[in-house]
Amino acid sequence: MPPKGTNLEQTKAHNLRLVLSEILSNDEISRADIAKRTGLTRQTISNLVEKLLDASMLVEGKYKKGGAGKPSRILQISSAAAFSIGIRIDLNKIALSLIDLSGNLIHSTQISATYTTDEDVIRLIEPLCLDVLRETNTDIRRVLGIGIIMAEKDDRNHRHAISDVTTDPKNIAELLYKELDIPTFLETAAAAAALAEFLQGSARNFRNFIYLFIGPDLSAGLMVDGKIYGGRSARAGSIGHLVVNINGPICACGNPGCLNGYISLESMVSHLQKLNKKPGNPYDVFTDIQPNDQKVVSWLEQQAEYFRIGINSLENLYDPETIILGGDCPDWFLETVIRVSRPFMRSISEKGDRDLPRVIKSPHADQMVQKGAATLPIHAALGEENAAYKSQAQFGASFNRLSELLGHYINEK
C-alpha cells in the first residue's frame, strides 16, 4: 500500500517529499495517479507539483495515453534536481559514482589505492569527490549526500588483509563530512545493494525480500516492510557466520564450519589455490577465470548443500517474497549457484501462493553495490525528518539538505 499524505498545511514538507517519492518509484505517473495513490486531493497534488516545478525539481513529460477526460501530463524528476555520490572502498581500489535523483549514472571513476590510516583514505577520496563535481559542473549545494561502502576492520578478509591497515570506516565517514560539509552514510555492501534494488531496481514492487551478497564473505541485506533491518549493531544479515557443519574448518570468527568457509569468494580462492590455480585474492578472483570454468562449477556443486542450509535458514526466519542473489561475481557464476542448489530444502516459503521463484538473480548485480552506496542519501532525504533512513553511521542530514533546495516552497503559508 502506498504511503498516505495529509492535507494539513504544517505537513507540506512531508507531502512534497511524498510526491517526489511517488514519481521516483512509478513509471508514467500523473497528478491524478499521485492523488489516488496518496489519498491527497487533486487540488493539493496540483499545488504541490507546481511548487516542485517552480523549484526545478520536476519537469513535465508527454501526455499519458488512455483514460477518460482531459489527457494528463506525465511527471518526471528533473535531471538537474539533485545528486548523490557513492564511494566503495576496498583493500586495493576505490570506486566513485555520481548519480542524479532518479538514479541515473552521471559519472564514475575507479583508482587503484593503498592506504593504512583514516587520513590516507581521506586524502584519496576528498579530491575524487571534488574532481567529479568539477568535471560534471555539478553544484555542490545540490548534492544530497555521500554513501560509503567499506567493511568494518574485523569483517574484512583476514587472510588477504594488510596487517598494518588500521582504518575505521565510521571515522572516515565523519572526517569526510567535516571536510566537505556534505552528509555522509556508511553501510554494508549487501544492505546497499538491497536498497538499490528496492528503490530503482528489480524489487521496486517488493516490501519484504533479502539480497544475498556473495563477496569475500557471504552477507545479506534484509528489507523488512520496506525498510533495511540492521539489528542492534547494524550488522544483521551476517549469514556467512551461520554454522552449517560443526566439524568444519575454523572460521575467522572462531566458530567451526561457518557458511563463509563453503560459499564465499574467500573460500573459492582457497580451493583454487589448492589446485595450483592462482587467482590472486577475493577482490579480483574472476580476472583470469573464464565463464563456466569447470573447476569453479565443480566446486560450487560440492558446496551446494551448505548453501541450501543458508537459504532454508533465511526463509524460515524472514519469510521473504524472494531472495535476490548478487555480489562481486559475474552473471554465469550467480546463475550456476542457483542451478546447482536446486531443489531447495522445504521451508515456509513454500506455503501459500507464490508469484516469484524462491531465489532469483539480480539483473544488474555488478552495479547494485555502487548504485546502492549513492542511493543511501537519496533514501534519507525523501524520508521523514524524525524517521529517515538510519545507517550504521550517519553524519549530517540529507533531509535538511533537500529542505534547503526546496527552500521557501516548504515554508510559505
C-alpha positions as CSV (number, residue, x, y, z in Angstrom):
1,M,0.0,0.0,0.0
2,P,1.5,3.4,-0.9
3,P,2.1,5.9,1.9
4,K,-0.6,8.3,2.6
5,G,-0.4,12.1,2.6
6,T,-2.3,14.7,4.6
7,N,-3.9,17.9,3.6
8,L,-2.7,19.8,6.7
9,E,-0.6,22.9,5.9
10,Q,2.0,22.1,8.5
11,T,2.9,18.8,6.7
12,K,3.8,20.5,3.4
13,A,7.4,19.3,3.6
14,H,6.3,15.7,4.1
15,N,3.8,16.0,1.2
16,L,6.4,17.5,-1.2
17,R,8.7,14.5,-0.4
18,L,5.8,12.2,-0.9
19,V,5.2,13.5,-4.4
20,L,8.9,13.1,-5.3
21,S,8.9,9.6,-3.9
22,E,5.8,8.6,-5.9
23,I,7.3,9.9,-9.1
24,L,10.6,8.1,-8.5
25,S,9.0,4.8,-7.7
26,N,6.4,4.7,-10.5
27,D,6.7,5.0,-14.3
28,E,4.5,7.3,-16.3
29,I,2.7,8.8,-13.3
30,S,0.4,11.8,-13.5
31,R,-1.1,14.2,-10.9
32,A,-4.3,12.2,-10.8
33,D,-2.3,9.0,-10.2
34,I,-0.5,10.5,-7.3
35,A,-3.7,11.8,-5.7
36,K,-5.2,8.3,-6.0
37,R,-2.1,6.6,-4.5
38,T,-1.6,9.0,-1.6
39,G,-5.1,10.0,-0.6
40,L,-4.4,13.7,-1.1
41,T,-6.9,15.8,-3.0
42,R,-6.2,16.5,-6.7
43,Q,-6.0,20.2,-5.9
44,T,-3.4,19.6,-3.2
45,I,-1.4,17.5,-5.5
46,S,-1.7,20.1,-8.3
47,N,-0.4,22.8,-5.9
48,L,2.5,20.6,-4.7
49,V,3.5,19.8,-8.2
50,E,3.5,23.4,-9.2
51,K,5.8,24.2,-6.3
52,L,8.2,21.4,-7.3
53,L,8.1,22.6,-10.9
54,D,9.0,26.1,-9.8
55,A,11.8,24.7,-7.6
56,S,13.3,22.9,-10.7
57,M,12.8,19.5,-9.1
58,L,10.3,18.3,-11.7
59,V,9.6,18.5,-15.4
60,E,6.5,17.6,-17.4
61,G,6.8,14.9,-20.0
62,K,4.5,13.6,-22.7
63,Y,0.7,13.2,-22.3
64,K,-0.4,9.9,-20.7
65,K,-2.2,7.6,-23.1
66,G,-5.7,6.2,-22.3
67,G,-8.2,7.1,-19.7
68,A,-11.3,9.3,-19.9
69,G,-11.4,13.1,-19.8
70,K,-8.6,15.6,-20.4
71,P,-5.2,13.9,-21.1
72,S,-2.7,14.1,-18.2
73,R,0.9,15.1,-18.4
74,I,3.4,12.6,-17.1
75,L,5.6,13.9,-14.3
76,Q,9.4,13.3,-14.3
77,I,12.2,14.2,-12.0
78,S,14.4,16.9,-13.4
79,S,17.9,15.7,-14.4
80,A,19.3,18.7,-12.5
81,A,17.1,18.3,-9.4
82,A,19.7,16.8,-7.0
83,F,22.6,14.5,-6.9
84,S,24.3,11.9,-4.7
85,I,27.8,10.4,-4.6
86,G,28.6,6.7,-3.9
87,I,32.0,5.5,-2.8
88,R,33.2,1.9,-2.4
89,I,36.5,1.5,-0.6
90,D,38.2,-1.9,-1.0
91,L,41.6,-3.1,0.1
92,N,43.1,-2.4,-3.3
93,K,40.9,0.1,-5.1
94,I,38.4,2.9,-4.6
95,A,35.3,3.4,-6.9
96,L,33.2,6.6,-7.0
97,S,30.0,7.3,-8.8
98,L,27.8,10.4,-9.2
99,I,24.0,9.8,-9.8
100,D,21.1,12.1,-10.2
101,L,17.9,11.9,-8.1
102,S,16.4,9.3,-10.4
103,G,19.4,7.0,-10.0
104,N,20.9,7.7,-13.4
105,L,24.6,7.4,-13.6
106,I,26.3,10.7,-14.4
107,H,29.9,9.9,-13.9
108,S,32.0,7.1,-12.5
109,T,35.7,6.6,-11.8
110,Q,38.0,4.0,-10.2
111,I,41.5,4.2,-8.9
112,S,44.0,1.7,-7.5
113,A,44.7,2.5,-3.9
114,T,46.9,1.6,-1.0
115,Y,46.3,3.1,2.5
116,T,47.0,2.3,6.1
117,T,45.2,5.1,8.1
118,D,42.0,7.1,8.0
119,E,43.9,10.2,6.9
120,D,45.3,8.2,3.9
121,V,41.8,7.4,2.8
122,I,40.5,10.9,3.2
123,R,43.5,12.2,1.1
124,L,42.4,9.8,-1.6
125,I,38.6,10.3,-1.6
126,E,38.2,14.0,-0.9
127,P,39.9,15.1,-4.2
128,L,38.0,12.4,-6.1
129,C,34.7,13.9,-4.9
130,L,35.7,17.5,-5.7
131,D,37.1,16.4,-9.1
132,V,33.9,14.7,-10.2
133,L,31.8,17.7,-9.2
134,R,34.0,20.0,-11.1
135,E,34.2,17.7,-14.2
136,T,30.5,17.4,-14.4
137,N,29.8,21.0,-13.5
138,T,27.6,19.9,-10.5
139,D,26.6,22.4,-7.9
140,I,27.8,21.1,-4.6
141,R,24.7,22.6,-2.9
142,R,22.6,20.1,-4.9
143,V,24.5,17.1,-3.6
144,L,22.2,15.4,-1.0
145,G,25.0,13.3,0.4
146,I,27.7,10.7,0.1
147,G,27.2,7.0,0.7
148,I,30.3,4.9,1.7
149,I,30.7,1.2,1.5
150,M,33.6,-0.1,3.5
151,A,33.8,-3.2,5.6
152,E,34.5,-2.9,9.3
153,K,38.0,-4.0,10.2
154,D,37.0,-7.3,11.8
155,D,34.7,-8.1,8.8
156,R,37.5,-7.8,6.2
157,N,39.1,-10.7,4.6
158,H,41.6,-11.9,7.2
159,R,44.0,-13.9,5.0
160,H,44.4,-11.2,2.5
161,A,44.1,-8.1,4.7
162,I,47.2,-5.9,5.1
163,S,48.4,-6.2,8.7
164,D,49.2,-2.6,9.2
165,V,45.9,-1.2,7.9
166,T,44.3,0.5,10.9
167,T,41.4,2.3,9.3
168,D,38.0,2.8,11.0
169,P,35.1,3.3,8.4
170,K,33.0,5.3,10.9
171,N,35.8,7.7,11.5
172,I,36.4,8.0,7.7
173,A,32.7,8.9,7.2
174,E,32.8,11.5,9.9
175,L,36.1,13.0,8.7
176,L,34.8,13.3,5.1
177,Y,31.6,15.0,6.4
178,K,33.8,17.6,8.3
179,E,36.0,18.2,5.3
180,L,33.2,18.7,2.7
181,D,30.2,19.6,4.8
182,I,28.1,17.0,2.8
183,P,26.1,14.4,4.8
184,T,27.8,11.0,4.8
185,F,26.5,7.5,5.3
186,L,28.2,4.2,6.0
187,E,26.5,0.9,5.1
188,T,27.3,-2.8,4.3
189,A,27.5,-3.8,0.6
190,A,24.6,-6.2,1.0
191,A,22.3,-3.6,2.6
192,A,23.2,-1.0,0.0
193,A,22.5,-3.4,-2.9
194,A,19.1,-4.3,-1.3
195,L,18.3,-0.6,-1.1
196,A,19.2,0.0,-4.7
197,E,17.1,-2.9,-5.9
198,F,14.2,-1.6,-3.8
199,L,14.3,2.0,-4.9
200,Q,15.5,1.7,-8.5
201,G,15.9,-1.9,-9.5
202,S,14.1,-5.2,-9.8
203,A,12.5,-5.1,-6.3
204,R,10.5,-1.8,-6.7
205,N,7.3,-3.6,-6.0
206,F,8.5,-5.7,-3.1
207,R,8.3,-4.9,0.6
208,N,10.0,-8.0,2.2
209,F,12.9,-9.5,0.4
210,I,16.5,-10.5,1.1
211,Y,19.5,-9.5,-1.0
212,L,22.1,-12.3,-0.6
213,F,25.5,-10.9,-1.4
214,I,28.5,-13.2,-2.4
215,G,31.7,-11.3,-1.8
216,P,34.9,-12.1,0.1
217,D,32.3,-13.3,2.7
218,L,28.6,-14.1,2.5
219,S,26.2,-11.4,3.8
220,A,22.5,-10.5,3.4
221,G,20.7,-7.2,3.1
222,L,17.3,-7.6,4.9
223,M,14.4,-5.5,3.6
224,V,11.6,-5.8,6.1
225,D,8.3,-3.9,5.4
226,G,10.1,-1.5,3.1
227,K,13.0,-0.7,5.5
228,I,16.5,-2.0,5.8
229,Y,16.8,-4.0,9.0
230,G,20.2,-3.5,10.7
231,G,19.6,-5.1,14.1
232,R,21.2,-3.9,17.4
233,S,24.6,-3.1,15.9
234,A,23.7,-2.6,12.2
235,R,25.3,-6.0,11.5
236,A,22.2,-8.0,10.9
237,G,22.5,-10.3,7.8
238,S,25.9,-11.8,8.7
239,I,24.7,-15.1,7.2
240,G,28.2,-16.1,6.4
241,H,28.7,-16.9,10.1
242,L,25.9,-19.3,10.3
243,V,27.4,-22.7,11.4
244,V,26.5,-25.3,8.9
245,N,29.0,-28.0,9.8
246,I,30.0,-28.4,13.5
247,N,33.0,-30.5,12.3
248,G,34.0,-28.0,9.6
249,P,37.1,-25.7,9.4
250,I,37.5,-23.0,12.0
251,C,36.2,-19.6,10.7
252,A,38.0,-16.3,11.3
253,C,35.2,-15.6,13.9
254,G,36.4,-18.7,15.9
255,N,33.5,-21.0,15.3
256,P,33.7,-24.2,13.3
257,G,32.1,-24.8,9.9
258,C,30.7,-21.3,9.2
259,L,29.0,-20.8,5.8
260,N,31.8,-18.5,4.8
261,G,34.0,-21.5,4.6
262,Y,31.9,-23.1,1.9
263,I,30.3,-20.4,-0.2
264,S,32.2,-17.2,-0.4
265,L,34.9,-15.8,-2.7
266,E,37.5,-16.3,0.1
267,S,36.7,-20.0,0.2
268,M,36.8,-20.2,-3.6
269,V,40.2,-18.7,-3.6
270,S,41.4,-21.2,-1.1
271,H,40.0,-24.0,-3.2
272,L,41.6,-22.8,-6.4
273,Q,45.0,-22.3,-4.8
274,K,45.0,-25.9,-3.6
275,L,44.5,-26.9,-7.3
276,N,47.6,-24.8,-8.1
277,K,45.5,-22.2,-9.8
278,K,46.5,-18.7,-8.6
279,P,43.6,-16.2,-8.9
280,G,45.1,-13.5,-6.7
281,N,42.6,-12.6,-3.9
282,P,38.9,-12.4,-3.4
283,Y,38.7,-8.9,-4.7
284,D,39.8,-9.8,-8.2
285,V,39.3,-13.6,-8.3
286,F,37.4,-13.6,-11.6
287,T,40.1,-11.7,-13.6
288,D,41.7,-14.8,-15.0
289,I,38.7,-17.2,-14.8
290,Q,36.7,-18.0,-18.0
291,P,32.9,-18.3,-17.9
292,N,31.7,-21.7,-16.7
293,D,35.2,-22.7,-15.6
294,Q,34.8,-26.4,-14.8
295,K,36.9,-26.2,-11.6
296,V,34.7,-23.5,-10.3
297,V,31.5,-25.2,-11.3
298,S,32.6,-28.5,-9.7
299,W,33.5,-26.6,-6.5
300,L,30.0,-25.0,-6.4
301,E,28.4,-28.4,-6.8
302,Q,30.3,-29.6,-3.8
303,Q,29.2,-26.6,-1.7
304,A,25.5,-26.6,-2.8
305,E,24.3,-28.5,0.3
306,Y,25.7,-25.9,2.6
307,F,24.2,-23.1,0.5
308,R,20.8,-24.8,0.7
309,I,21.1,-24.7,4.5
310,G,21.7,-20.9,4.4
311,I,18.7,-20.4,2.1
312,N,16.5,-22.5,4.3
313,S,17.5,-20.5,7.4
314,L,16.8,-17.1,5.8
315,E,13.5,-18.2,4.5
316,N,12.3,-19.7,7.8
317,L,13.4,-16.6,9.8
318,Y,12.1,-13.9,7.5
319,D,9.6,-15.5,5.1
320,P,10.7,-13.2,2.3
321,E,8.8,-12.6,-1.0
322,T,12.1,-13.8,-2.7
323,I,15.8,-13.9,-2.2
324,I,17.8,-11.9,-4.7
325,L,21.3,-13.3,-5.4
326,G,24.0,-10.8,-6.3
327,G,27.6,-10.0,-5.3
328,D,31.1,-9.4,-6.7
329,C,30.5,-12.1,-9.2
330,P,29.7,-12.4,-13.0
331,D,26.3,-13.5,-14.1
332,W,27.3,-17.0,-15.1
333,F,28.6,-17.6,-11.5
334,L,25.4,-16.5,-9.9
335,E,23.3,-18.5,-12.3
336,T,25.4,-21.6,-11.6
337,V,25.0,-21.1,-7.8
338,I,21.2,-21.1,-8.2
339,R,21.2,-24.0,-10.7
340,V,23.4,-26.4,-8.6
341,S,21.4,-25.6,-5.4
342,R,18.1,-26.7,-6.7
343,P,15.9,-28.2,-5.4
344,F,16.0,-26.1,-2.3
345,M,15.1,-27.5,1.1
346,R,11.5,-27.3,2.3
347,S,10.7,-24.1,4.1
348,I,7.8,-21.8,5.0
349,S,8.4,-20.1,1.6
350,E,6.5,-23.0,0.1
351,K,3.4,-22.0,2.0
352,G,0.6,-20.0,0.2
353,D,0.7,-18.6,-3.3
354,R,4.0,-17.5,-4.8
355,D,4.4,-15.1,-7.6
356,L,8.2,-15.4,-7.7
357,P,10.8,-18.1,-7.5
358,R,12.3,-18.6,-4.1
359,V,15.7,-17.4,-5.3
360,I,16.4,-15.1,-8.3
361,K,19.5,-13.5,-9.8
362,S,19.9,-9.7,-9.6
363,P,19.5,-8.4,-13.2
364,H,22.4,-6.0,-12.7
365,A,24.4,-7.4,-9.8
366,D,27.6,-5.7,-11.0
367,Q,26.0,-2.3,-10.5
368,M,24.0,-2.7,-7.3
369,V,26.6,-2.0,-4.6
370,Q,28.0,1.1,-6.2
371,K,24.5,2.3,-7.1
372,G,23.3,1.4,-3.6
373,A,26.0,3.5,-2.0
374,A,24.9,6.6,-3.9
375,T,21.2,5.8,-3.1
376,L,21.7,6.0,0.7
377,P,21.5,9.8,0.9
378,I,18.5,9.9,-1.5
379,H,16.5,7.5,0.6
380,A,17.3,9.5,3.7
381,A,16.4,12.8,2.0
382,L,13.0,11.5,1.0
383,G,12.1,10.1,4.4
384,E,10.5,11.9,7.3
385,E,12.6,14.2,9.4
386,N,12.4,12.0,12.6
387,A,12.2,8.7,10.8
388,A,14.6,9.0,7.9
389,Y,16.9,6.2,6.9
390,K,19.3,5.4,9.8
391,S,22.5,3.7,8.7
392,Q,25.2,2.2,11.0
393,A,26.9,5.6,10.7
394,Q,25.3,8.8,9.6
395,F,26.8,12.3,9.8
396,G,24.7,15.3,8.7
397,A,21.2,15.1,7.4
398,S,20.2,14.7,3.8
399,F,16.7,15.5,4.8
400,N,17.8,19.1,5.7
401,R,19.9,19.3,2.5
402,L,16.7,18.6,0.4
403,S,14.8,21.1,2.5
404,E,17.3,23.8,1.7
405,L,16.9,23.0,-2.0
406,L,13.1,23.3,-1.7
407,G,13.6,26.5,0.3
408,H,10.6,28.7,0.8
409,Y,8.4,26.3,-1.1
410,I,8.2,24.3,2.1
411,N,7.8,27.2,4.5
412,E,5.5,29.5,2.7
413,K,2.0,29.9,4.1
